């Protein structure tokens, strides 16, 4: 059995590949055991005109987490989060991460603060303060896109210099490593790697 076990807490869609459906297989190919909690169960991702399904709330997350805890099944080396469609679920998730880190200080936490892209929110606006106040100091690695990074730091990315300001702001809030998954600089057609 692998020494690496990931608890992946993010979305599930029936049609398409996002969230847990896209994370599980690549992690398994890399040798990780993957346990999944779905934050939502949707017909398709939110980019479509119509979406049907369920958005889990805090009590449903608590029930699943308590089942894992009761049966001593939380031997994770990594925890990965993605799309969460409910403020109560996200708030409970921060409590769970704090408890898991207390029980395992070596737990590596990867947070993708999925909130939106290109100036448009995918989730309720109330999710933003939860990420800002409860998640920044929990993440070993955070992977926001440009829109999410700007929301979380209050800094508009317009240049290479502002990218560094955003990265510095994340580090000052306790995030060890930041990967900006997308950045569009107004005056550039180049691909940049900052680090």
N, C-alpha and C positions, 0 to 999 in steps of 0.2 A: 504494500500500500504506500502511496505517495506521502512524503512528509509535508507536502504543500496542499492545504485544503482551503478553498475559498467559499465564503458565504456571500452569495450574490443577491442583493436586494434591489430589484428594479422591475421594470415593466415586462409584461408578456403580451404578445399579439398573436392572433390566430393566423393572419395573413401577413407575410413579410418577415423581415429579420431586423429587429431592434431589441434593445434591452437584453433580458436573460436569454432570449432565443438566439441572439447574435454573440453573446459573451461565452456561453457554456462550451460549445464545441472547440473554439480556438484554445481556451484554457485547458480543456481536456487533452488536446493534441500536444500542448506544452507540458503535460504531466501533472496537472493539478486535478485533484478531486474537487467537484463543484456541487455545492448544495444551493438551491435557489428558493427564495421567497419572492413571489410576484407582488409588486406594489399595486398593479392594476392588471385586469384581465380584459383585453379589448379585442374587438373584431379586427382592427387594423390600427396603424399609427395615426397620430393626430393631424397629419398632413392631408388626410382625406376629408371630403365634404361631410360625411356622416361617420360617426363612431358609435358603436354599441358595446356594452360590457359593464364591468364593475370596477369601481375605484375603492380599494381597501382603505379602511380607517384604522385608528390606533388600536381599538379593541381586537380587531382581527389580527393585526401584527403581534399584539401581546399574546394572544392565544397560540399562535404558531411558535413564537419565541419561547414561551413557557413550556411547550411540548418538547422542544429541543433541549432546553435547560433541565427539565425533569428527568429526561432520559440520558443525560450526560453526553449530548451529541454536539457540543459546541467546541470542538477541538480544531479551531480554525487558525491558520497562519495568516490569512488575508481576509479582509472584508471589502466588498465592492458595492458601491451604491450607484444608482442611475436615476431614471425617471420616477418621480413620486408625485402622484396627482392629488394628494390630500395633505393639508396642513397638520392635521392630528397625527397621521401616519408619520410624517417627517419629524414632528416633535418627539414622538415616541421612539423613532429610530435613533435620534441623537442620544436619548437616555440609554438605549440598548448598547450603542457603541461605547459610551462612557463606562457602562458596567463590564462590557467585554474587555475593554482596555485595562480596567482595574484588575480583572482576573487574569489577563494575559498582556503584560506591558509590551511584549514583542509583537502584538497584533499589528499588521501593516494595513492601514486603512486608505483605500482609494475612493475618492468622492468625485463623481461627475455630477456637478450641480445643474442638472438638466432643468432649465427654466424657459428657454426660448432661443431664438436666433433671428438675425436680420431685423432687429427692432420689434419683434413680436413675441409675446409671452405665450407659452404652451400650457402653463399652470396658473393657479390662482395667484394674484399679486401678493397675498399673505405668505407665500412660500419664501420670498426674498429675505425678510427679516429673520426667519428661522435659519436659513443658510448663513447669513451674516453673523448672527449672534451665537449660534449653537454648533456650527460645523467647522468654521475656519481653524479652530485650534485642535480639532480632532483628526484632521487629514494629514497623513504622511505624504500623499500625492493628491493633487486636485487637478481636474482636467476641464476647465470651463472653455467655452468658445469665446470669441471676442465680446459678443453681446452680454454674456453671463459675467465675464470678467469685469466689464465696465459697470454692470449693476452692482457687483459685490464690492468694488473698490471706490466707485464714484469718479473714476478717472476715464476720460474719453481717449481712446487709442487713435492717434492720428499720425504718429511717427515712430521711428525706432526708439527714440528717447521716451516716449510715453509708454511703450511696451515695457521698458525697464522700470518705469515708475509703477506700473501695474504689478509687475513681478515683485518689486520691493514691498509694495503694500500687502501682497499675500504673505510674504515672508514675515513681515512685521506682525501679522495677525496669527502667526504660528504654523503656517503651512510650510513643510520642509521643501517639497518639490512641486512646481507648477508646470503643467504642460498646457499651453494655449492651443486648443485643437483647431482653431481657425483665426486668422487675423487678416484683414484687408486694409492695407495702407493706401491712402488716396493716390500717392504719387509713384507707386511702384508696381512693376509686373514681375518682380523677383521673388524667389522663395528664400526666406530667412530662417536661420536657426540661431536663436539667442540662448546663451547659457554661460 
